[in-house]
Amino acid sequence: MEDQENIKHRLSELETEHRDLDDVIDQVTAGVLFDQIQVQRLKKRKLMLKDEILRLRSVLIPDSIA
């Protein structure tokens, strides 16, 4: 059971970071001039977080069809 609690905690952390990155990307791109490379890195990190979030969710809620 502790493993599930650890996964839930990690999932929560990742979801928070994912939301925070949304805000950062919005702030960076709100300016007239912004660093495209920085935005690309932020979006890449956000995508990696999303992939990890989906992976952890699948561990918590396994696919019953498979």
KOLNU-280989 format. One line per field, with one value per residue: y, x, z of N, C-alpha, C, O, CB in turn. Coordinates in pm, whole numbers, plus 32768, in hexadecimal, padded with zeros to 4 digits. Atoms other than C-alpha are relative to their C-alpha. Glycine has a CB too. Example, Ala and Ser with C-alpha at 12.3 -4.5 7.8 and 13.67 -1.06 7.14 Angstrom:
2
nc2	7F89,7F89
nc1	8059,7FAE
nc3	8000,7FFA
cac2	7E3E,7F96
cac1	84CE,8557
cac3	830C,82CA
cc2	8078,806D
cc1	805A,7FB3
cc3	8000,8049
oc2	8076,80DC
oc1	80C2,7FE6
oc3	8042,805A
cbc2	8003,802E
cbc1	7F9D,8029
cbc3	807D,7F72
***
This chain:
66
nc2	7F89,7F8B,7FE3,7FB1,7F7B,7FBC,7FE1,7F92,7F87,7FD9,7FD4,7F7B,7FA6,7FEF,7FB2,7F77,7FCA,7FF2,7F85,7F8F,7FE8,7FB8,7F73,7FCA,7FF3,7F8E,7F85,7FEC,7FDF,7F88,7F8E,7FF0,804E,806C,8060,8076,8079,8014,802F,808B,8052,8008,8056,8089,802C,8013,807D,806F,800C,803B,808E,8042,7FFF,806A,8081,801A,801B,8088,805C,7FFD,8032,8055,8015,8081,8046,804B
nc1	8051,7FA9,7FD7,806B,7FFC,7F8D,8023,8062,7FB7,7FAE,805F,802C,7F90,7FF0,8072,7FE8,7F96,8039,8052,7FA5,7FBF,8062,7FFA,7F7E,8002,8058,7FBA,7F8E,802F,8053,7FB0,7FEE,7F89,7FE8,7F9B,8040,7FBD,8031,808A,7FF9,7FD3,806F,8067,7FCB,800A,808F,8027,7FC6,8052,8080,7FE8,7FEB,8082,8051,7FC6,8022,8091,801A,7FD4,8067,807D,7FD7,8060,8041,8010,7F84
nc3	8000,7FFB,8088,803D,7FC4,803B,808A,7FFA,7FD9,8073,8066,7FD8,8018,8090,8030,7FD6,8055,8086,7FFD,7FEF,8080,8052,7FD9,8029,8092,801E,7FDB,8059,8087,7FFC,802C,8090,8020,7FA2,802A,8038,7FCD,7F77,800A,802F,7F8E,7FA1,803A,7FFF,7F75,7FE5,8043,7FB2,7F88,8027,8018,7F7F,7FBD,803C,7FD9,7F73,7FF9,8031,7F96,7F98,8038,8071,806D,7FE8,807F,8019
cac2	8000,80EB,80CB,814D,826D,82C3,82B6,8397,848E,8492,84B6,85E3,8682,864B,86D8,880F,883F,880C,891E,8A03,89D6,8A44,8B89,8BBB,8B7D,8C75,8D7C,8D48,8D58,8E84,8F6E,8FF8,8F62,8E0F,8CFF,8BF0,8AF7,8B2D,8AFA,89BB,8936,8987,88DE,87AE,8796,87BB,869F,85C1,8609,85B4,8468,8413,8479,8392,8278,829C,82AD,816A,80C8,8136,80DE,7FB6,7F79,7E66,7E10,7D9E
cac1	8000,811F,818D,803B,8055,81AF,812D,8006,80EF,81DB,80B3,803A,8194,81AA,804E,80A9,81EA,812B,8031,814B,81F9,80B9,80C7,8239,820A,80E9,81BB,82EA,8220,8153,8272,82B3,840E,8445,8548,84C5,85C7,855B,83EF,8448,8501,83DC,82E8,83C9,83D9,825F,8232,8320,8254,8113,81A4,8213,80BE,8010,8100,80C4,7F4B,7F59,8016,7F08,7DE7,7E52,7DA7,7CA7,7C8F,7DF9
cac3	8000,8044,7EDB,7E6A,7F5F,7EDB,7D77,7DD1,7E79,7D4F,7C63,7D25,7D15,7B9E,7B62,7C28,7B65,7A1F,7A7D,7AED,799F,78F1,79B3,796C,77F8,77F0,78A2,77C3,7681,76F4,76A7,754E,7547,75E1,75CB,74E3,7560,76C8,7665,75A8,76DA,77BC,76D0,76B5,7831,7841,7747,780E,7946,7892,781F,7981,7A0C,7917,796B,7AE1,7AAF,79E9,7B0A,7BFF,7B17,7A41,78F4,7932,77BF,77B0
cc2	807E,8026,8055,808D,8051,802B,8075,8084,8035,8036,808E,8068,801F,8055,8094,8041,8018,8080,807C,8022,8046,8096,8041,8016,8076,8084,801E,802D,807C,807B,8005,7FAF,7F94,7F9B,7F7F,7F7F,7FE2,7FC7,7F6E,7FA3,7FEE,7FA2,7F6E,7FC5,7FE2,7F7E,7F86,7FE8,7FBD,7F69,7FB3,7FFB,7F90,7F76,7FDC,7FE4,7F73,7F97,7FF8,7FC3,7FAB,7FED,7F75,7FB0,7FA8,7F8D
cc1	8056,8031,7F97,7FFE,8075,7FE2,7F9D,8043,8053,7FA7,7FD1,806E,8010,7F8F,8010,806A,7FCD,7FAC,8059,8047,7FA2,8007,8081,8003,7FA9,8046,8071,7FD0,7FA8,804C,800D,8078,8011,805E,7FBB,803D,7FD2,7F72,7FFE,802A,7F91,7F93,802D,7FF7,7F6E,7FCE,8038,7FB0,7F7C,800E,8011,7F7E,7FA8,8033,7FDA,7F6B,7FE1,802E,7F94,7F7D,8023,7F8F,7FC3,7FEE,807A,8008
cc3	8000,7F75,7FBA,8038,7FC8,7F71,7FFC,8023,7F8B,7F90,801E,7FE7,7F6C,7FC6,8025,7FA9,7F72,7FF6,800B,7F7C,7F9F,801B,7FD1,7F69,7FD7,801D,7F9F,7F76,7FFC,7FD0,7F69,7FD1,806A,7FC1,7FD2,8037,808E,7FFE,7FD2,8071,8066,7FCE,7FFD,808D,8023,7FC2,804A,807F,7FE1,7FE9,8083,804F,7FCB,8027,808F,8011,7FD1,8065,806C,7FCF,7F86,7F9C,800F,7F7F,7FE5,805D
oc2	80E4,809C,80B4,80ED,80C8,8099,80D0,80EC,80AD,8098,80E2,80D6,8092,80A9,80EC,80B3,807B,80CB,80E0,8097,8099,80E7,80B1,807F,80C3,80E3,8091,8087,80AA,80DA,7FA0,7F69,7FB0,7F92,7F34,7F1E,7F6E,7F6D,7F1E,7F36,7F80,7F52,7F13,7F52,7F7F,7F35,7F21,7F76,7F66,7F1B,7F45,7F98,7F47,7F1A,7F6B,7F8F,7F30,7F29,7F8C,7F81,7FDD,7FF0,7F11,7F37,7F3A,7F40
oc1	8030,8043,7FB9,7FE7,8066,8006,7FAC,8022,8052,7FCB,7FC8,8052,8024,7FA7,7FEE,805A,7FF2,7FB7,8040,8059,7FCE,800B,807F,8030,7FCF,803C,8084,800B,7F83,8010,7FFA,8070,8012,806A,7F85,7FF6,7FBA,7F52,7FB1,7FF3,7F7D,7F5D,7FDC,7FD0,7F50,7F81,7FF3,7F99,7F4E,7FBA,7FDB,7F62,7F6A,7FE4,7FB3,7F44,7F8A,7FF8,7F77,7F36,8022,7F19,8009,7FD7,806D,8068
oc3	7FC7,7F58,7F73,7FEF,7FAD,7F48,7FAA,7FEA,7F6F,7F4E,7FC4,7FB7,7F45,7F6F,7FD6,7F7C,7F33,7F95,7FC8,7F5B,7F4F,7FBF,7F9E,7F3A,7F7E,7FCF,7F77,7F3A,7F90,7F9E,7F24,7F6C,80E2,7F46,8024,804F,80B1,804A,8007,8080,809B,8019,8011,809E,8066,8000,8058,80A6,802B,8014,8092,8093,8018,803E,80AB,8061,800A,8069,80A0,801C,7F15,7FC0,8006,7F85,7FAF,8058
cbc2	8000,7FE5,7F7F,7FBD,7FF6,7FA5,7F84,7FE0,7FE3,7F87,7F9F,8000,7FC4,7F78,7FC9,8005,7FA1,7F84,7FFC,7FE2,7F7C,7FCB,800E,7FA2,7F7E,7FF6,7FF5,7F80,7F8B,8018,7FFB,8095,805C,7FBD,7FE2,8001,8011,8085,8058,7FF4,803F,808C,802E,7FFD,806B,8077,8001,801D,808A,8043,7FED,804A,8089,800E,8003,8078,8066,7FE9,802E,808F,8075,7F78,800F,8016,8064,8057
cbc1	7FA3,8077,8019,7F78,800B,807B,7FC3,7F92,805B,8054,7F88,7FD9,8082,8005,7F7C,802A,807A,7FAA,7F9D,8068,8031,7F71,7FF3,8072,7FCD,7F7E,8037,8053,7FB4,7FCC,8089,8013,807F,7F7C,8064,800B,809A,8004,7FAF,8063,807B,7FC6,7FDC,8093,803A,7FAE,8031,8094,7FE8,7FCA,807D,806D,7FBA,7FFF,809A,8029,7FB3,8047,8087,7FE8,7F9D,8031,8045,7F78,7FEC,807B
cbc3	8077,805C,7FB2,8016,8099,8003,7FB9,8066,807A,7FCD,7FF8,8094,8037,7FBA,8039,8094,7FFE,7FDC,8077,806C,7FC4,801B,8098,802A,7FBE,8051,808E,7FF4,7FC7,808E,8040,7FDB,7FF9,802C,8073,7F67,7FFD,804F,7F9F,7F8B,8043,801B,7F73,7FCE,8061,7FCA,7F6F,8022,803F,7F81,7FA9,8051,7FEE,7F67,7FF0,8057,7FAA,7F7A,803D,802E,7FDA,8033,7F74,8041,7F8D,800F
***
